[in-house]
């Protein structure tokens, strides 16, 4: 089973699997919520899961934001602030959709595959614009909340 398929099933169960920076290990919160068959697959594919998490260790804030956006839109991990931004800032969701379409034009056909291997110049320009918009939106929200 693909790593993102396993992780998405864990996240959708209400549990959280994540990289714990305090001890450089994979951690799970609310493991009891994970269906036994999913946990069995996760244990069997632990090395691949660990490799996926480690591949994000030195990722830029831009890439991490894009990952969170994909996870939000797929319903794997919910992020209220990100959802508000996608839904409330004009043109942002459309740009995100176009970014995903650009990756699809470059071969990304399976949401459970890591999008990073399908990035190229056009998608990178859109990714940068999305990240800039996210940062600006967050700054505006912070000022409004002061």
C-alpha contacts under 8 A as a table, 3 or more apart, distances in Angstrom:
res1	aa1	res2	aa2	distance
1	X	5	X	6.77
1	X	6	X	6.89
1	X	41	X	7.65
2	X	5	X	5.21
2	X	6	X	6.45
2	X	112	X	6.69
2	X	113	X	7.55
3	X	6	X	5.18
3	X	7	X	6.16
3	X	45	X	7.65
3	X	48	X	6.59
3	X	49	X	5.78
3	X	52	X	7.43
3	X	112	X	7.52
4	X	7	X	4.94
4	X	8	X	5.80
4	X	112	X	5.01
4	X	113	X	6.80
4	X	114	X	7.67
5	X	8	X	5.19
5	X	9	X	6.28
5	X	112	X	5.66
6	X	9	X	5.27
6	X	10	X	6.38
6	X	38	X	6.83
6	X	41	X	7.36
6	X	42	X	6.36
7	X	10	X	5.06
7	X	11	X	6.14
7	X	17	X	7.26
7	X	49	X	7.98
8	X	11	X	5.07
8	X	12	X	5.89
8	X	76	X	5.14
8	X	77	X	7.84
9	X	12	X	5.06
9	X	13	X	6.08
9	X	38	X	7.10
9	X	76	X	7.58
10	X	13	X	5.20
10	X	14	X	7.02
10	X	15	X	5.82
10	X	16	X	6.68
10	X	17	X	7.01
10	X	34	X	5.87
10	X	38	X	7.19
10	X	39	X	7.97
11	X	14	X	5.52
11	X	15	X	5.36
11	X	16	X	5.38
11	X	17	X	6.99
11	X	76	X	5.61
11	X	77	X	6.09
12	X	15	X	7.25
12	X	75	X	7.42
12	X	76	X	5.44
12	X	77	X	7.19
13	X	33	X	5.90
13	X	34	X	5.62
13	X	35	X	7.53
14	X	30	X	7.33
14	X	33	X	6.30
14	X	34	X	7.59
15	X	28	X	6.93
15	X	29	X	5.61
15	X	30	X	4.78
15	X	31	X	5.81
15	X	32	X	7.82
15	X	33	X	5.87
15	X	34	X	6.42
16	X	28	X	5.42
16	X	29	X	5.09
16	X	30	X	6.78
16	X	31	X	7.71
17	X	26	X	6.93
17	X	27	X	5.66
17	X	28	X	4.36
17	X	29	X	6.56
18	X	26	X	5.68
18	X	27	X	5.47
18	X	28	X	6.46
18	X	53	X	7.64
19	X	24	X	6.74
19	X	25	X	5.79
19	X	26	X	4.58
19	X	27	X	6.08
19	X	53	X	6.39
20	X	23	X	6.03
20	X	24	X	5.59
20	X	25	X	5.43
20	X	26	X	5.86
20	X	27	X	5.94
21	X	24	X	4.78
21	X	25	X	7.03
26	X	50	X	6.84
28	X	31	X	5.88
30	X	33	X	5.80
30	X	34	X	7.74
31	X	34	X	5.54
32	X	35	X	7.80
34	X	38	X	6.57
34	X	39	X	6.26
35	X	38	X	5.37
35	X	39	X	6.33
36	X	39	X	5.01
36	X	40	X	6.08
37	X	40	X	5.07
37	X	41	X	6.40
38	X	41	X	5.19
38	X	42	X	6.14
39	X	42	X	4.94
39	X	43	X	6.07
40	X	43	X	5.20
40	X	44	X	6.23
41	X	44	X	5.04
41	X	45	X	6.10
42	X	45	X	5.10
42	X	46	X	5.69
42	X	49	X	7.59
43	X	46	X	5.05
45	X	48	X	5.49
45	X	49	X	6.34
46	X	49	X	5.01
46	X	50	X	6.03
47	X	50	X	5.10
47	X	51	X	6.10
48	X	51	X	4.98
48	X	52	X	6.22
49	X	52	X	5.12
49	X	53	X	6.37
50	X	53	X	5.20
50	X	54	X	6.07
51	X	54	X	5.04
51	X	55	X	6.12
52	X	55	X	5.13
52	X	56	X	6.98
53	X	56	X	5.48
53	X	57	X	6.90
54	X	57	X	5.14
55	X	58	X	7.33
55	X	59	X	7.59
56	X	59	X	5.02
56	X	64	X	7.68
59	X	62	X	7.99
59	X	63	X	6.10
59	X	64	X	6.52
60	X	63	X	5.27
60	X	64	X	6.32
61	X	64	X	5.08
61	X	65	X	6.05
62	X	65	X	5.19
62	X	66	X	6.37
62	X	127	X	7.31
62	X	128	X	6.91
62	X	131	X	5.52
63	X	66	X	5.07
63	X	67	X	6.18
64	X	67	X	4.97
64	X	68	X	6.17
65	X	68	X	5.09
65	X	69	X	6.17
65	X	131	X	6.88
66	X	69	X	4.93
66	X	70	X	6.26
66	X	127	X	7.23
66	X	131	X	7.71
67	X	70	X	5.17
67	X	71	X	6.20
68	X	71	X	5.03
68	X	72	X	6.00
68	X	77	X	7.64
68	X	79	X	7.75
69	X	72	X	5.03
69	X	73	X	6.11
69	X	82	X	7.08
70	X	73	X	5.22
70	X	74	X	6.06
71	X	74	X	5.18
71	X	75	X	6.14
71	X	76	X	5.11
71	X	77	X	5.39
71	X	78	X	7.46
72	X	75	X	5.13
72	X	76	X	6.12
72	X	77	X	5.40
72	X	78	X	5.27
72	X	79	X	6.38
72	X	82	X	7.76
72	X	83	X	7.18
73	X	76	X	7.77
74	X	77	X	7.97
75	X	78	X	6.56
78	X	83	X	7.88
79	X	82	X	5.38
79	X	83	X	6.08
80	X	83	X	5.00
80	X	84	X	6.08
81	X	84	X	5.12
81	X	85	X	6.27
82	X	85	X	5.11
82	X	86	X	6.18
83	X	86	X	5.12
83	X	87	X	6.07
84	X	87	X	5.21
84	X	88	X	5.71
85	X	88	X	5.24
85	X	89	X	5.65
85	X	92	X	7.71
85	X	134	X	7.25
85	X	137	X	6.95
86	X	89	X	6.19
86	X	92	X	5.73
86	X	93	X	5.16
87	X	90	X	7.90
87	X	92	X	7.75
87	X	93	X	6.68
89	X	92	X	5.76
89	X	93	X	7.88
89	X	137	X	7.93
90	X	93	X	7.62
91	X	94	X	5.18
91	X	95	X	6.12
92	X	95	X	5.08
92	X	96	X	6.17
92	X	130	X	7.15
92	X	133	X	7.70
93	X	96	X	4.97
93	X	97	X	6.08
94	X	97	X	5.00
94	X	98	X	6.16
95	X	98	X	4.97
95	X	99	X	6.09
95	X	126	X	7.13
95	X	130	X	7.24
96	X	99	X	4.97
96	X	100	X	6.29
96	X	126	X	7.89
96	X	130	X	7.06
97	X	100	X	5.14
97	X	101	X	6.17
98	X	101	X	4.89
98	X	102	X	6.06
99	X	102	X	5.10
99	X	103	X	6.46
99	X	123	X	5.66
99	X	126	X	5.90
99	X	127	X	6.85
100	X	103	X	5.15
100	X	104	X	6.28
101	X	104	X	4.84
101	X	105	X	6.16
102	X	105	X	5.05
102	X	106	X	6.44
102	X	122	X	7.24
102	X	123	X	5.83
103	X	106	X	4.97
103	X	107	X	6.46
103	X	108	X	5.43
103	X	115	X	7.28
103	X	118	X	5.61
103	X	119	X	6.16
103	X	120	X	8.00
103	X	123	X	6.54
104	X	107	X	5.03
104	X	108	X	4.28
104	X	109	X	5.76
104	X	118	X	7.89
105	X	108	X	7.10
106	X	118	X	5.87
106	X	119	X	7.53
106	X	120	X	7.94
107	X	118	X	6.43
108	X	111	X	7.53
108	X	113	X	7.51
108	X	115	X	6.68
108	X	118	X	6.01
110	X	113	X	5.55
111	X	114	X	7.55
111	X	115	X	7.78
114	X	117	X	6.53
115	X	118	X	5.57
115	X	119	X	6.94
116	X	119	X	5.48
119	X	123	X	5.77
119	X	124	X	6.45
120	X	123	X	5.48
120	X	124	X	5.90
121	X	124	X	5.08
121	X	125	X	6.31
122	X	125	X	5.36
122	X	126	X	6.63
123	X	126	X	5.15
123	X	127	X	6.02
124	X	127	X	4.86
124	X	128	X	6.09
125	X	128	X	5.19
125	X	129	X	6.35
126	X	129	X	5.04
126	X	130	X	6.16
127	X	130	X	5.06
127	X	131	X	6.19
128	X	131	X	5.12
128	X	132	X	6.20
129	X	132	X	5.12
129	X	133	X	6.14
130	X	133	X	5.09
130	X	134	X	6.13
131	X	134	X	4.98
131	X	135	X	6.24
132	X	135	X	5.22
132	X	136	X	6.15
133	X	136	X	5.12
133	X	137	X	5.97
134	X	137	X	5.13
134	X	138	X	6.12
135	X	138	X	5.13
135	X	139	X	6.22
136	X	139	X	5.07
136	X	140	X	6.23
137	X	140	X	5.09
137	X	141	X	6.18
138	X	141	X	5.05
138	X	142	X	6.12
139	X	142	X	5.08
139	X	143	X	6.24
140	X	143	X	5.17
140	X	144	X	6.16
141	X	144	X	5.04
141	X	145	X	6.17
142	X	145	X	5.11
142	X	146	X	6.38
143	X	146	X	5.30
